[in-house]
Amino acid sequence: MRHPELFLVTALALGDYYLTLLGASLAEQTYRRHFKSESYELNPVWRRDVGRGALFNPRHLLLAAVITGILWWAGETDLTPWFFPVLFGMCLGAFVPIIAQHLGNIYMFDFLRRHPGEISGEVTVSMRYAIVISLAQGLVVLAVLLVATVMAPSPFMFGLLAGSSVLTAARFSWLSRARPPRRPATQQD
């Protein structure tokens, strides 16, 4: 095997799902008392499984296996010297920002669990707004990767930028499909 580092992507793919479950569980302990939303999971494909707390998700495991297989094939083929670095970078460009958001959420939820007096009140957040928050955070990553790619172009950097771009496009897609919140009934005088 030429590229054992491909298993980092496997670990990140699996970590994405299990950190989502951990974040959803921790959010229920304190955070959800103050911030109400339809779901912790933004991706509609995984929303039901995360809502159920499903520890075994065959679709997610299959996705991790397929990505691993494609990376293995890319690393073993002699198509071009840039093929594996671009694909590897794409996977990292998509999964690393997601993992970073999960870790940030877990830190925030644990902080609120340990210090519940730091926040009061209640806010209801629409799924659209939750996606916009995630999208805004992702655009920051995309901008940094764009600058880094321009300053130090390489197949790996182009892959990172492409992966982050695909993630950003997915978030825009989720946003376009998310329903606007219902308007509260107004009282007329």
N, C-alpha and C positions, 0 to 999 in steps of 0.2 A: 504494500500500500504506500503510495507516494505522498499522500496528504492526510495523515491522521488528525490534523487540526479540524477536519470536516466534522468530527464528533462534537466540537464546540457548538456547532450549529444545531446538532441533535439535542444537546443539553439545553440550549437556549429555547428551542421549539417546545420541548417538554416543560421547561421552567416557565415559559409564558403561561401555559394553561394552569399549572399548579400554583404559581404566584397569583394568578387571577382568583383562584379559589381561596387562597389564604387572605388576599386583600378583601374579597367579598365578606368573608367570615369576620375579619377584624373590623370592617366598616360597620357591621351590625352591632358591635359592642358599644360604641359611643357616637361615631360619626353620623350614622343614620338617624340618631335622635334629633340632629340639627339640620342635616341635608337630606331631603327626601328626593328620590328619583325612581324612575320606572325600573331600572336595572343597573347593576354595577358594570356589567359587560356591555361595551359599546358595539362590538361586532355582532350583527344579527345572527350570523351562522352559529355562534357559540352561546348566545344569550340564554336559551332554554336549559342547556346542560349546566352552565354556571349557576343559574337560578336554582336548579335542583341540587347543586353541590355534588354533581356526579364525579366521583374519583376516577372512574374508568370511562374514557371517552374514545370509542373505537375510531371515530372520524379524525380526531386530533392525533391519535397514535399513528394512523395511516398516513396523515399529512407529514408527520415527523419522519416516518420511514421512507416516504417517497422523496422528500427533500434530501435525506441522507443518501439514498440510492442515486439520485441525480448528481449530487456532489461527488460521490465516489466515482461514478462513470466519468464525470468531467475531469477528475484528477487522474484517471487511468488512461484516458484517451490522448492521442497525440495530435488532435486537431490543430491547435495553436497554443503557443505558450501563455496567451492571455485568457484563455477560456475558463480555466479553474479560478484564477484570481478574480475575474469579473463576477462569476456566480457566487463564489465565497463572499465577496464584498457585498453583493446584493442581499444575501441572507443576513449578514451582520448589520447592514444598513437598515433592514426592516426590524430585526429582533432586538438589537441592542437598545434602541430608543424605547421600545415597548417594555423591556426588562427594567430599564431605568425609571420609567413611569411607575411600574409596579412597586419597585423598591421605594420610590418617593412616597407613594400612597401608603405603603405599609409603615414607613417611618411616621408619617402624619397621623395615621390611625392609632398607632401605638402611643404616640405622644398624647393624643386626646384621651386615650384609655387611662394613661397614667396621670393626666392633668385635666380632668373633666371641667374644671372651673375656668379654663382658658377660653371657652366659647359658650354663648347662650343664644337662645332664640331658635327659630326654625325657618328654613328656606326650602321651597320646592323648586327643583331644577328639572327642566324638561330634558328629554333624551337629546333633542337637538342642541341644547346649550351644553350639555355634557360632552357631546361630540365636538362642538366648537372649541371648548377648553382644550381637549386633547389635540385637536387640529392646530390650535395656536402654539402649543408646546412643540408639536412636531415640525411646524414651520421654522421654529428657531433652530432645531437640529438640521433641517434641510438647508437653511442659510449658511450655517457653519460648514457643512459638508461641501456646499457649492464653492465657498471661498477656499477651503482646503484643496479641493480638486483643481481649481484654477491655479493655485500656487504650487501644487506638487502633483501634477497629473501622472496617473499610473492606472493600469487595468484595475487594481484593487480599489483605488479611490473612485474610479468611474462606477464600479460595482456598488460601493457604499452609497454614492449619490443616487444611483438607479434604485437601489432597495428602499432608501428613504423616500424617494419620489413615488414609488409604487405604494408604500404605506400611506403617504399623503393623499394620493389619488383614491385609495380605498376609503379613507376617512371622508373625503368629499362625497364619495358615492353613498356612504352611510348617511351623511348629512342630507343629501338630496332625497333619500327615501324615508327619513324620519318625519313623522307627522308633527305639525305645529301643535302646541298645547291648546287645549280648549280654552276659549275665553270665559272668564267667570261671568256669571250673570250680573248685570248691573241693575241697580235700583233706579227707577224713574220717579221723579218728584210728582 
